Amino acid sequence: MAFSRFAKRMDQLKASEIREILKLTERPEVISFAGGLPDPELFPIRELQLIAVKVLEEHGKEALQYATTEGYRPLRDKIALRMNRTLGTAWTADNILITSGSQQGIDLAGKAFLDEGDVIFCESPSYLGAIQAFRAYGPEFVEVPTDHEGMDIVQLRELLQTTQRAKLIYVIPDFQNPTGRSWTLARRQELIKLANEFDLVIIEDNPYGELRFEGEPIPSLQSLDTEGRVLHLGTFSKTFCPGLRMGWTAADSAIIPKLVLLKQGADLQASTISQRQLDAYLETYDLGEQIVKIVEVYRKRRDTMMEALRREMPADVRFNIPSGGLFTWLELAPELNARDLLVRCLDHNVAFVPGGSFYPNGGHENTLRLNYSNMTEERIIEGIARLGKVLREYTAELQASPLSI
Ligand SMILES: Cc1ncc(COP(=O)(O)O)c(C=O)c1O
């Protein structure tokens, strides 16, 4: 077999570290803060059981048949209405494309907008799955320094002024993966201004916005956009369940047909039966109530993890207190390496994702991401205690090593 015959783009791609690590953490004894998994105990299994039967009984033939690429119209109507209510947009079903998870929306946007050598700006750090999807289209990644208020807009402007082929900007303004941070309204407004000035397309990826533990929602980038340059990616993975693979892209009516063409080539359409089931669920039950339940559980887990971190971490470890979403982000002393720490932690059956993998251009090896949604409070307390112990041992060993002097 001609393994030398792969396309050039394959040289850029390497196995996702998260997936490799998840394999190691599948053992039940591992307390894993590694994945980004919702808690399966919260999946509405009984409701879906009833819905699945109902859909097959009432619309079996349609539910098992091919359907349009754009997606099931009643579902697109509901998504448009929901967005208009919660995110301040003014969409109709024609602005919504149903995708196989929001991950597919990322991929389609990359395919639609990126030529090889184009520049894509992203937060530093950013979501690994997006970096991987975009990488296949051969762009140059420019990381923009990001703090507790969002991207540093002054630096973004400077970077834009010196960049020839600026095209796309990919951001997660609400409870970001991996840091858990959100952007302020002012930063959002400034980003829109810059995008207008430099003719950029913005991808606003928003899987976590509805998982808010406290405070008021901040207007979405798409609601601030007056030029149709923001693509908003949504998903039911974190508010409902990821297994149905139900996501969507909301965009100006000039953009959606282009994405439809690409989706036709990718997979013809999202699963008809998943769309029908989701639509029937939204028709019969109140997703808002389901989200309230999820938020209550995750808020407690966030609190438990924050208390445990305050108790167990050495004083020089900095961590973010997220107001929503699934993650927090740790910065260790600069001489520490989170990959080495992970290897040690796995010996003690505790896992996380080293932060270096979230930087498209590498570096920042002293950072790490912790997920709190998929472990019970008891396991969070135990896992953070183990992490603290291993971290202290590792730090002490480094300090004792002659190389560190
Ligand atoms: C920021 C971000 N975008 C997109 C996705 C993809 O989610 P899905 O394809 O399940 O909608 C994830 C999943 O964790 C994510 O964290």
The ligand as an SDF file (V2000), in Angstrom:
LIG
                    3D

 16 16  0  0  0  0  0  0  0  0999 V2000
  -15.7400   24.7700   21.9740 C   0  0  0  0  0  0  0  0  0  0  0  0
  -16.3510   23.5490   21.3870 C   0  0  0  0  0  0  0  0  0  0  0  0
  -16.8490   23.5890   20.1560 N   0  0  0  0  0  0  0  0  0  0  0  0
  -17.4210   22.5190   19.5960 C   0  0  0  0  0  0  0  0  0  0  0  0
  -17.4860   21.3130   20.2500 C   0  0  0  0  0  0  0  0  0  0  0  0
  -18.1030   20.1400   19.5460 C   0  0  0  0  0  0  0  0  0  0  0  0
  -19.2780   19.7300   20.1130 O   0  0  0  0  0  0  0  0  0  0  0  0
  -20.4060   18.9160   19.3410 P   0  0  0  0  0  0  0  0  0  0  0  0
  -19.8620   18.5420   17.9860 O   0  0  0  0  0  0  0  0  0  0  0  0
  -20.7140   17.7480   20.1770 O   0  0  0  0  0  0  0  0  0  0  0  0
  -21.5390   19.8670   19.2110 O   0  0  0  0  0  0  0  0  0  0  0  0
  -16.9640   21.2080   21.5440 C   0  0  0  0  0  0  0  0  0  0  0  0
  -17.0050   19.9260   22.2570 C   0  0  0  0  0  0  0  0  0  0  0  0
  -16.5270   19.7360   23.3240 O   0  0  0  0  0  0  0  0  0  0  0  0
  -16.3810   22.3610   22.1260 C   0  0  0  0  0  0  0  0  0  0  0  0
  -15.8570   22.3410   23.3580 O   0  0  0  0  0  0  0  0  0  0  0  0
  1  2  1  0
  2  3  1  0
  2 15  2  0
  3  4  2  0
  4  5  1  0
  5  6  1  0
  5 12  2  0
  6  7  1  0
  7  8  1  0
  8  9  2  0
  8 10  1  0
  8 11  1  0
 12 13  1  0
 12 15  1  0
 13 14  2  0
 15 16  1  0
M  END
$$$$
